[in-house]
Amino acid sequence: MSSRKERRQEGNSPLEALRIHKTDLSQDEFAFKCGIPRATYHRWISGATEPKFSLEQLKAICRELQIEKIDELPESFGPKKQSNQTNS
C-alpha cells in the first residue's frame, strides 16, 4: 500500500496530476509499471528533458492512466509553463 507522502504530486506536471487522480501508485511504482527508469520519469515531470518513449511505454502509460483516446494525453509531461504577465 502506498502512503500519502509517496503519492504527493511534485511540481506542476500534468502527468503527475493524472497519476495522482487516476491511480493509487507511487511515482516509483508508476514508472516501473510503465517500463520507465525512475530517474527518467523524474526528469520528464520536472521538465528537465522531453519524453522520448517507446510505443510499449506509451501504451503502458495509457493503460495505467485508463486513457483510451490520444486526445486525453497532456500536451506536455513537464511542468505547466507560467505566463509572464506583469501588471503595469
C-alpha positions in Angstrom: 0.0 0.0 0.0 1.3 3.5 -0.9 1.5 6.1 1.7 0.1 9.6 1.2 3.7 11.0 1.3 4.8 8.7 -1.6 1.8 9.8 -3.7 2.1 13.5 -3.4 2.4 15.5 -6.6 5.8 17.1 -7.3 5.7 20.3 -9.2 3.1 21.3 -11.8 3.3 18.3 -14.1 0.1 17.2 -15.9 1.4 13.7 -15.9 1.8 13.8 -12.2 -1.7 15.2 -11.8 -3.1 12.3 -13.9 -1.1 9.7 -11.9 -2.4 11.0 -8.6 -6.0 11.3 -9.9 -6.3 8.1 -11.8 -4.0 5.6 -9.9 -3.1 4.5 -6.4 0.6 4.2 -7.5 3.6 6.0 -6.2 5.9 7.7 -8.7 8.3 4.7 -8.5 5.5 2.1 -8.9 4.0 4.0 -11.9 7.4 4.4 -13.6 8.2 0.7 -13.0 4.8 -0.5 -14.4 5.3 1.7 -17.5 8.9 0.4 -18.1 10.4 3.9 -17.5 13.6 4.2 -15.4 12.8 6.2 -12.2 15.3 8.9 -12.9 14.0 9.4 -16.4 10.4 9.7 -15.1 11.6 12.4 -12.6 13.4 14.3 -15.5 10.1 14.2 -17.5 7.9 15.5 -14.8 10.4 18.2 -13.8 10.7 19.4 -17.4 14.4 18.7 -17.4 14.0 16.5 -20.6 11.3 15.9 -23.2 9.9 12.4 -23.1 11.3 10.0 -25.7 9.4 6.9 -25.0 8.9 3.7 -26.9 5.5 2.6 -28.2 5.4 0.0 -25.4 6.0 2.7 -22.7 3.3 4.9 -24.3 0.8 2.0 -24.3 1.7 1.3 -20.6 1.2 4.9 -19.6 -2.2 4.9 -21.3 -3.2 1.6 -19.7 -2.2 2.7 -16.2 -3.9 6.1 -16.6 -7.0 4.5 -18.2 -6.6 6.7 -21.3 -8.4 5.4 -24.3 -8.0 8.3 -26.7 -4.8 10.1 -27.7 -6.6 13.4 -27.1 -6.8 12.6 -23.4 -3.0 12.7 -23.0 -1.5 16.1 -21.9 0.4 18.1 -24.5 3.5 18.0 -22.2 4.5 15.8 -19.3 6.6 18.5 -17.7 5.5 21.4 -15.5 2.9 23.8 -16.9 4.5 27.0 -18.2 3.7 30.1 -16.2 2.7 33.1 -18.1 5.0 36.1 -17.9 2.3 38.7 -17.5 3.0 41.7 -15.3 0.5 44.2 -14.0 1.5 47.7 -15.1 
